[in-house]
Amino acid sequence: EGAGKSSAIAVIENILKKQGIDYVNTREPGGTPLAESLRDMVKSVDHQEKLTIETELLLMYASRSQLLANKILPALAEGKWVIGDRHDLSSRAYQGGGRGFDENIMDTISNITLKGFRPDITLYLDIDPHIGLSRAKARGDLDRIELEQMEFFIRVHNKYRELAAQDTSIVTVNAAQTMLAVHQDIEQAVVKFIAQADLD
């Protein structure tokens, strides 16, 4: 929350346009009509009953499965690039780190729904949760997950950092820098990735 994903995506879009690369945008949870309905279930603060953490986990992956099958894979099959606002890494951090789900459980559900699919590159915008949440609060009303206690977000943050340190396809960007510096780091990472993709 509050790390600047929207402006980061705008930077990536501008780079791809300059390179003449056709692309689509997605977001999670959501991205298709059915997945958006599942997003509403996950994010809403107006449920008449408490959403269990197990239900939250399964809704996240159900939404991701719909998005993968009905938008991401068809776009890739057409030769388009896909810019994703969140993916499996977020569930690993939020439901795994934040909610405490065992990695084996996460692996099983991910394998069923994603069938081994993973992004070629992930830009992780790293920011202290105290700063990020203060930015999110300044934007307006918070959703159900954003209303969690700070301890939850500290666990999420720690898990993100742990996973990013283990995976060379994840590029960590210090999102506490000035916006200009953040955008420069993003541009550098994306341009480097495109150059490598052209070589491959």
TORSEKE-698202 format. One record per atom (N, C-alpha, C): residue in one letter; x, y, z. Coordinates in steps of 0.02 Angstrom, whole numbers, plus 50000, padded with zeros to 5 digits. Example, Ala and Ser with C-alpha at 12.3 -4.5 7.8 and 13.67 -1.06 7.14 Angstrom:
% TORSEKE-698202
A506604971650390 A506154977550390 A506604983550390 S506424988850354 S506844994750357 S506455000250394 
% end
This chain:
% TORSEKE-698202
E500424994050000 E500005000050000 E500435006250000 G500255011049957 G500595017449957 G501285017449928 A501465012149891 A502145011749864 A502215015149796 G501655016949765 G501685020549701 G501615016049641 K501205010749647 K501125006049591 K500835009449528 S500345013849537 S500015016849480 S500505021049438 S500905025149471 S501395029149434 S501945024749405 A502115019349439 A502615014649413 A502365011449348 I501735009549347 I501455006549287 I501455011449230 A501315017849244 A501325022949192 A502025023549161 V502535022949203 V503225023249178 V503355017349131 I503145011449152 I503245005349111 I502865005949045 E502255008349048 E501855009248986 E502225013848938 N502495019248963 N502845024048920 N503445020848886 I503805016748924 I504395013348895 I504175008548840 L503655004648853 L503434999748803 L503175003248740 K502825008848749 K502585012548691 K503165015048649 K503685017648682 K504265020148645 K504615014448607 Q504585008448636 Q504905002648604 Q504464999448552 G503845001848545 G503374998948497 G503124992148518 I503094990848583 I502874984448609 I502134984748627 D501744980248598 D501024979948613 D500924976548681 Y500484979348722 Y500404976748790 Y499684977448814 V499524973848867 V498894974648903 V499054975448977 N498594978649012 N498654979549085 N498184974749121 T498394972349179 T497954968449222 T498044970849293 R497564969049335 R497644970449406 R497384964549446 E497644963949507 E497424958549551 E497264961249620 P496764958349653 P496284953749622 P495854957649572 G495604954149522 G495184957349471 G495454956149402 G495264960549356 G495534960249288 G495064957249237 T494554953549258 T494024951049214 T493364952249250 P492794952049216 P492164953349251 P492054948849312 L492174942349305 L492074937949362 L492604939249416 A493224940149395 A493754941449443 A493634947949481 E493324952949448 E493164959149482 E492634958049536 S492174953549523 S491674951949573 S492004948749634 L492494944449621 L492864941249676 L493274946549714 R493534951349677 R493914956849709 R493474960549759 D492854961949738 D492384965449782 D492274961549847 M492234954949841 M492144950749900 M492734951249948 V493334951349919 V493944951649959 V494034958449992 K493884963749955 K494054970549978 K493504973850020 S492884971650012 S492324975250043 S492354975050119 V492154980550149 V492104980950222 V491374980050245 D490924978750198 D490214978650212 D489904971750217 H490314966550224 H490034959850231 H489634959250295 Q489094955350293 Q488684954250352 Q488984948850397 E489484945450373 E489834940450413 E490584941250402 K490984938850448 K491704939550442 K491974934950388 L492384937650344 L492704933650293 L493294929950324 T493284923350321 T493824919550351 T494464920350310 I495024919150342 I495654919750305 I495714914350252 E495404908550264 E495404903250214 E495014905250152 T494434908450163 T494034910850108 T494404916250069 E494734920750106 E495124926050073 E495654923050028 L496024918150054 L496554914850015 L496274911749951 L495724908049958 L495444904549900 L495134909549850 L494844914849873 L494574919949828 L495134923349788 M495694924549821 M496254927649786 M496494923249729 Y496554916749742 Y496804912249690 Y496254910749638 A495634910749658 A495094909949609 A495094915849560 S495164921849586 S495204927749544 S495804927449498 R496374925349525 R496984924949485 R496914919749430 S496584914149445 S496474908949395 S496064911549336 Q495534915349352 Q495114918249299 Q495514923049256 L495914927249289 L496314932149253 L496824928749208 L497154923749233 L497654920249194 L497354917049132 A496804913349142 A496504909649087 A496174914149035 N495864919449058 N495444923449013 N495744930048989 K496314931949017 K496614938148993 K497364937548982 I497734934949032 I498464934849026 I498704930148971 L498484923848975 L498724918948926 L498494920648854 P497874922748844 P497674924848776 P498094930648750 A498254935448792 A498664941148771 A499364938848751 L499654934448792 L500324931948776 L500324927948711 A499774924148700 A499714920248639 A499684924648577 E499444930748585 E499414935648530 E500064939548523 G500564937848563 G501204941348559 G501234947848598 K500734949148640 K500734955148680 K501114954048745 W501364959548773 W501654959248840 W501104960748890 V501194958548951 V500694959649003 V501014963249062 I500724968949080 I500924972549140 I500424970749195 G500654967549246 G500204965349300 G500294969349363 D499754972349387 D499754975749452 D499614970349505 R500144967449531 R500144961849579 R500074955149543 H500334949949577 H500254943049554 H500364938449614 D500604932449601 D500654927449654 D501094929649712 L501604933649698 L502044936049752 L501644939649806 S501124943249786 S500714946849835 S500364942049883 S500104936549856 S499774931649900 S500284928449947 R500884927149920 R501404924149962 R501564928850021 A501544935450008 A501694940250060 A501094941450106 Y500504942650076 Y499924944450117 Y499614938450152 Q499454933250113 Q499144927450144 Q499664922850176 G500264922450146 G500784918450176 G501114921850235 G501404927650223 G501734931350277 G501254934450326 G500764938150299 G500294941650342 G499814937150380 R499504932350344 R499014927950376 R499324921650406 G499934920150386 G500284914450416 G500144907750384 F499914907650321 F499794901250289 F500464897850273 D500474891350282 D501074887350269 D501254887550195 E501904887450181 E502134887850112 E501894881850071 N501844876050102 N501604870050066 N500884870950043 I500474874050084 I499784875450066 I499774880350008 M500174885550013 M500214890549960 M500444887349895 D500944883049899 D501204879749839 D500674875449806 T500294871849846 T499774867349819 T499244871349782 I498984876649813 I498464880649781 I498734884149719 S499344886749724 S499644890049667 S499744885249609 N499974879249623 N500084874249570 N499424872349535 I498884871949574 I498234870249545 I497974875849500 T498034882049524 T497734887649488 T498174890749435 L498824890949446 L499284894249399 L499664889349355 K499694883149376 K500014877849336 K500734879749316 G501094882649362 G501794884349350 G501914891049318 F501384894649300 F501474901149268 F501774906149318 R502254910049294 R502554915249335 R502794920949291 P502834926949318 P503074932649279 P503804931849260 D504004934949204 D504704934949184 D505114939749226 I504794945149248 I505124949949292 I504604952949338 T504804954049401 T504374957249450 T504744963249478 L504414969049478 L504684974949510 L504354975549579 Y504744974549630 Y504484975049699 Y504644981949726 L504124985949737 L504204992749763 L504214992349839 D504804992849867 D504914991749938 D504844998249977 I504404998150027 I504305004150068 I504115002050139 D504345005850187 D504155004650257 D503395004950262 P503084999950293 P502344999950296 P502045005950331 H502405008950378 H502155014850412 H502065020550361 I502565021350318 I502535026650267 I502005024950215 G502005018750191 G501535016650140 G500815017450161 L500655015350222 L499965015850246 L499755023150257 S500225027350278 S500045034350286 S499875037450217 R500225035250165 R500055037550097 R499375034850076 A499245028450091 A498605025450073 A498025028950108 K498125030650171 K497595034150208 K497455041050179 A497975044150154 A497895050850124 A497485050650060 R497465044650028 R497085043949966 R496335043749979 G496135041550039 G495425040950054 G495265034750094 D494655032250085 D494425026450124 D494855020350112 L494975016550165 L495375010450160 L494915004450151 D495164999350115 D494764993250106 D494874988550165 R494564982650161 R494574978050218 R495284975950238 I495704974650189 I496384972550205 I496804978450229 E496704984250200 E497084990150221 E496924992250293 L496374989750320 L496174991350389 L496504986750441 E496914982050418 E497264977650465 E497734981550510 Q497944978350565 Q498404981450612 Q499104981850582 M499514986350608 M500184987350582 M500604981050585 E500504976950637 E500894970750643 E500804966250581 F500194966250554 F500054962350494 F500494964850436 F500524971350426 F500894974150370 F501654973450379 I501874973350441 I502584972050453 I502754964850433 R502324960150448 R502434953250427 R502424952650351 V501954956150319 V501924956250245 V502564959050216 H502794964650243 H503394967950219 H504004963250226 N504064960150284 N504624955550295 N504614949750246 K504014947150231 K503954941550185 K504144943750114 Y503914949650093 Y504104952250028 Y504864952350021 R505184955150072 R505914955850069 R506254949050068 E505994944450107 E506274937650108 E506224934350039 L505644934850008 L505534931749943 L505934935149888 A505974941749892 A506364945449842 A507094943649844 A507354942349904 A508064940649911 A508214933649883 Q507694929549876 Q507794922549853 Q507694921649778 D507444926749743 D507224925949674 D507564931249630 T507984929149584 T508344933849541 T507894937349490 S507284934849480 S506824938249433 S506454944049465 I506564945049531 I506244950549567 I506754956149576 V506584962049550 V507014967949557 V506714972349612 T507094973649664 T506854977749719 T507014985149705 V506504989249710 V506564996449700 V506404999949765 N506835004249788 N506715008049849 N506185013349836 A505575011949859 A505015016449845 A504975022349894 A505445022649941 A505465028349987 A505875034149959 Q506195033049901 Q506565038349868 Q506085043549840 T506375048849811 T505955053549775 T505625049949717 M505065052549694 M504705049349639 M505145048949577 L505545054249565 L505995054249507 L506495048549512 A506785047449570 A507275042149579 A506955035249571 V506345034549598 V505985028149590 V505865026749517 H505635031649481 H505485030749410 H506115029349369 Q506665032449388 Q507295031049354 Q507515023849365 D507435021349426 D507625014449441 D507175009549403 I506535011149399 I506065006949362 I506245006749288 E506375012649260 E506555013049189 E507195009149175 Q507685009749218 Q508315006049209 Q508184998549208 A507784996149255 A507644988949260 A507264986449199 V506774990249177 V506364988049120 V506754988249055 V507134993549044 V507534994048983 V508044988348981 K508354986849037 K508824981249040 K508484974649024 F507874973749050 F507504967549037 F507314966948963 I507104972448932 I506924972348861 I507534970648819 A508104973648836 A508714972248799 A508904964848803 Q508824962048862 Q508974954948871 Q508484950648833 A507844952648834 A507334948848797 A507474948848722 D507724954548697 D507894954948626 D508474950348608 L508954949648655 L509524945248643 L509314937948643 D508824936448687 D508584929448692 D508174927548630 
% end
